[in-house]
Amino acid sequence: MPQETNNPPPLSPSPQFPNLGNVITTDDVSQKGTGSYKADYVNWCRTMHLLHDYAPGWQFHLTYYVDNSHVWKAPNGTAYVLGYFTGPNGERTPDFPQAIMDNRNNAIAYEKVSARDLTDSHRRCLCTAAAAQFGLAWQLWAREDVENPHRGESAPAKPAAKIEGIADKDQPLSKEDREQCLGLVKELTPDNLARFCTDFRRDFNLASDAKVAPALTSVKHQNWMNANLKNYV
């Protein structure tokens, strides 16, 4: 009689997850920060739109902690969330952790997590989990080139013409540079935007109620943003 063995039964095939590694183009990519602090990203709303188009039926979820909250507590008392996707046929991806962080990317203490911290982390986890499980926008994390559907069709922006007799720092920004600066400001959260405006007014001797957007016009303002924007994103 053959000897019995304790070999485990054959494993069932792994569920087939969508492969979205080649979905994004440069049209999907936004930027925040300037200079050496510039970062490319696909915003959460565009990520959801791409999932609806290329992975229909797949939905993102946050798992519950022991107290029926979506916020989990790490051993050192900081907070994180766990996200996963479910598919139209009952598929489920592995849990994907995402730290709940402040504007300087420092983990936030569990007891200090606000509703805004949770919702921001939900969006971050959605995007990072989609990259990890489906390959969506993996190129941005790996710093690989993204296909440009309009390559060669647009000329590089020309710098603004210099004005004689005006210092370099006081030269006006080109239309494109100014629009980029204003676009970066619009990406800030309300709290960070308030701090940005307060510091900008202080450093450029503006009145406490002065509008910042109309004042952001010269090279010195762009240089200030290059040096300081990292403190507000």
N, C-alpha and C positions, 0 to 999 in steps of 0.2 A: 504494500500500500504506500503510495507516494507520501512523502513527508509534507505536512501542512506548513504554509508560510504565512507571514503577517504582512505581505506586500500590500500597500494601499491600492484601492481601485484606481483605474486610469482617470486622470483629470479631464474634466470637460473642457472644450475649447474656450479660450478667453472671449468675452464679449467683444464684438467689433465696434470700436468707437470711431466717430468721424475723424478723418484726416484732413485738417484744414491748413496744413503747412504752407500751401501756395496760394492762399486766398487773398491776403492783403496786398494792396499796391500803395504807392506813395499818396494817392488820393485819400487813403484811410488814415494817414499818419499826421498827427498834430505835434507841435513842439511847445515846450515850456522852458523857461530859463533863457539866458543869453550867454554868449561867450563860452568859456570852458564849462559852464554849468548848464548848457543847453541839453535837453533830453527829448528824445522822440518817444511818442506813445500813441496808442489808439484809445480814445476815450471810451468809457463804459457803454455809452449809448450806441456808439458805432459798433462796438463789440457785440451787443445784443442784436443789432440789425443784421450783422454778418451771420450770427448764429441762426437767426430766423430764416435767412436765405439759404444757408449751406448745411445747417444741421436742424431741420424742422423737427419739432417734437421733443427736442432736448431742452431741459429746464434746469436752472441753477438753484441750489438750496443752501442754507446754512444749517448745520446740525445743532441740536439742543444740548445745553450743559445740564448738570444735575438739577439745577433750580428752575428748569424750564426756560432759561434764558439762552440767547444765541451767543453770549459772551462766555468764553472759557478762561479758566485761571491757570497760569503757568506756575511751576514750583516756586519761582521767586516773587510771585505776587503780581506779575504783569499780565496783560490780557491778550487774547487772540481769538480768532474765529476759525471754524472748520467748514470749508465749502465742498460741495460735490454736485455733479450733474446726474440727472436721471434721463433715460431715453424713452422713446415711444413704445418700446417693447419690454419695458421693465429693467433695462440695463441700469447700472449704477457705477459711476466712477469711484475710485478711492477718495477718501477724505483728503483735502488739501488745506494745510494750515496757513494762516495769514496773521501776522502780528498786528495789533491795533496800535498805531503810531501817531505821534504828534507831528507838527509841521517840520520838525528837524529829524524825522525818522527814528525817534527814540520811542521805545515801547512804553505804553501808558499803564499806570497801576490799575488793577482790576476795579478797585473802589472808585476810581476817578473817571471811568469811561462814561462819556455823555452819549446822548442819542445821535448827535452829529458824528462823533467818533465811530459809532457802530455803523451808521449808514455809509460813511466814507470807506470803512474797511470792507463792508459788503461789496462795494463797487470794485475795490482793489482786488479782493479775493476772486471775484467773478473773472476779471481779466487775467490774473496770474494762473488761475485754475484752467481757464480755456487754453492758455499757452502750454501748460504742462500736460493736460490730458488730450487735447485735440491738435496741438501745434499751432494754434491761431496766434499770429504775430510773434512767433518764436524768434524771428530774425532781429527784432528790436532788443531782446534780451541777450542774444548772441552777438549783437553788433554786426550783423550781416546786411548787405545791400538789399533793399526792397525794390521789386520791379516797378519801374516808372512807366505808366501807360502813355505819358505825354513826353517821353524823352526826346529832346531835340526840338521841341516845338516852341519853347519859351526862352527868350534871351535873359541873361543875368541882369539883375537890377543895377542901374547906374547910380553911383553916389551923387548926392546933391552937389551942385557947383559951388566951389568955395567963393566966399565974399572977401574981397580985398580989405585989409585993415582990421579984420576981426580975428581974434585968437582962435586957434584950432578947437578948443573946448567949447567955444561959443558959436561955432558954425552950426547952421540949421541942419536938421536931419533930413534925409531924403524922404519922399512920401512912403516908400516901401519900409524904410527903417522905423519911421514913426508908427506906421500901421502895425508893424511887428511888435513894437513896444506896447502899444495899446492893447493888442491882442493878448499879450502875456499878462497884462494887468487884469484883463477880464477873466482870465483863468483862475484867479485867486479866490479862495473862499471868503465869505463876508468878513470873518474875524481877521484873517490875514490881510485882506484888502484895507481894512481900517488901520491896521498897524503900518502897512506900507505907506498909506497916505499921510499918516501922522509923521513918520520919519522923513518922508520926502519933503513935506512942508517945512519941517525943522531944518533940514540940511540946506534948503534953498531959500530960507528966510521968507516963506510965504505966510500969509495970514492963516489962522487956525481954521477958517471956514472957506479957504480958497479952493477952487476946483483944480484937481491935479491934472486931468487929461489935457486941458488947454495949455497948461504950463510945460508939458513934456514935449519940448520942441527942439532941443539942441544936443550936440554931441556929449556935453557934460552930463546931461540927464541919462543918456544911454549908457555912458560909462558908469554912472552911479548904479544903474540897474544891473549891469554886468557884475559889479562888485557885491551887490547886496540882495539881489532877488532870491538867492538861495535861502535867505532867512525867512522867506514868506511862502515857500512852496512845500 
